[in-house]
Every structure is written in C-alpha cells, then in structure tokens.
Amino acid sequence: MTLPEVRRHRKAVPEKAVPQSDRFLIGEAVAAQYLSCSQVTFRKWVAAGVIDRVELPGGLRRNLFLRTDVEALAKRLAGRS
C-alpha cells in the first residue's frame, strides 16, 4: 500500500471524539494512589457513580479513567477538608 491509499482507509474522527488533552487514561490502582485511598474505596466510588469508567469502542468496559475526571475528583475531595 502506498501512503495515499493508507489515508483513504483511515476512519473519520467521530463527532463526539474526546479532546486530545483528555485522552490520557489511567488505571484503577494509579487513580486510587493519586487520590490517596485504597483500591476498595475507589471501586466503591465507581459503583456509586462518583467517577465514571471509560467505555471503549465496541462497548468494552475496562477499569480505565480519564485523567481529568480523577483530577476533578481530587479537587472535590480536597474542598471537603
């Protein structure tokens, strides 16, 4: 395949694409460590809807979280103290 052919086969960017700055995903363990809580507590927050998991294309769900969501939660928790 030549370069022009590769470009024709690329998929279009979806309208509701996540901005480039928000594309950094972190795992459950890193998020819990960043928030200074246990993974068990973090999982309870996820189950309660305090923070949302990222749903990957095809409906695949993994315990991945947007960096900006974790930082926003950290700010909310810091405001409580």
CORPE-V989523 format. One record per backbone hydrogen bond with DSSP energy under -0.5 kcal/mol. NH is the residue of the N-H (numbers start at 1). CO is the residue of the C=O. If there is no record, write none. Layout:
# CORPE-V989523
[[NH CO] [NH CO]]
This chain:
# CORPE-V989523
[[6 2] [7 3] [8 4] [9 5] [9 6] [10 6] [10 7] [17 14] [22 19] [23 20] [25 23] [26 65] [28 63] [31 27] [32 28] [33 29] [34 30] [35 31] [36 33] [37 32] [42 38] [43 39] [44 40] [45 41] [46 42] [47 43] [48 44] [49 45] [49 46] [50 45] [51 45] [54 64] [56 54] [56 60] [59 56] [60 57] [62 54] [62 60] [64 62] [65 26] [67 24] [70 66] [71 67] [72 68] [73 69] [74 70] [75 71] [76 72] [77 73] [78 74] [79 75] [80 76] [80 77] [81 77]]
